[in-house]
Amino acid sequence: MSDAADIEFGGSAAAIRHHYDVGNAFYREWLDPSMAYSCAMWEGLPEDASLEEAQHQKHLFHARSIHAAAGMRVLDVGCGWGEMMRTLLDDCGVAECVGLTMSEEQHAHIGHLGRPDMQAVLTNWRDYRPDRPFDGIISIGAFEHFAHPRQTVEERRHVYREFFSACRDWTEGKGRLSLQTIAYANMTPDQANPFITGEIFPDAELPTIEDIVVASRGLFRIERLRDDGLDYARTCEEWSRRLRRAVRDGRIDPAREPAEKYSRYLRMSAAGFRMHKIGLLRIAFSPK
């Protein structure tokens, strides 16, 4: 394996902004009002439940996974537009949330909310140094950006282990971690679609379950693991419908915004989840 200093990391600022800084107005037209841009959770809801309800249930699931409670200080790695933090603060009584993002658009959005109990930091997790420890950590949809397609399996797992080590240190070995990530299932990296890897998520690489088990060993204990790939298929299908409707209603101009490219990516992703080529892992970790 290469020395840590020589390992090429994924998730560069340019790669993140290529996707997430398309524009808040564009995303607002086809995401739900919370601007949640990750897999919703439909289990246990009525068949006709809305995307909004399923997204809220997903956020409550992760809050419960870290035992969120009044007075806690929680870190959200890859905080998006801040809905996970809002749920922790408003529904669970958490005292303070800090979110990490590399998207300038997301950082500006959270800053404009004007909430002193919710802080967004424009930084990569590798460069983050908290001024005091956290009681729990949540990371939804960021893990996919940590590694790089050109890494070996050993190098990729080294990066993941650095993340788990950082989470242990940020909680002084006492806090819980809830992780949500897309992962390879019945597909290998060399079978990944070049449109997705090149046009949509450049310089990103999915993990495998084995990667996560090996990288977290000795640092955290895996308490619960779910594969909710079909939830993500349904989520992508709902986003695709909303995107097409926004174009049809004239709220999105395909001449100025990448509507067709995103519609294609959402349809392809839904098919990948339904065919079990990729999965959606939700993992609850407890301190080792």
Beta strands, then each sheet from edge to edge (+ up, - down):
strand 1: 73-77
strand 2: 96-101
strand 3: 118-122
strand 4: 136-140
strand 5: 176-184
strand 6: 220-227
strand 7: 278-287
sheet 1: 3+ 2+ 1+ 4+ 5+ 7- 6+
end
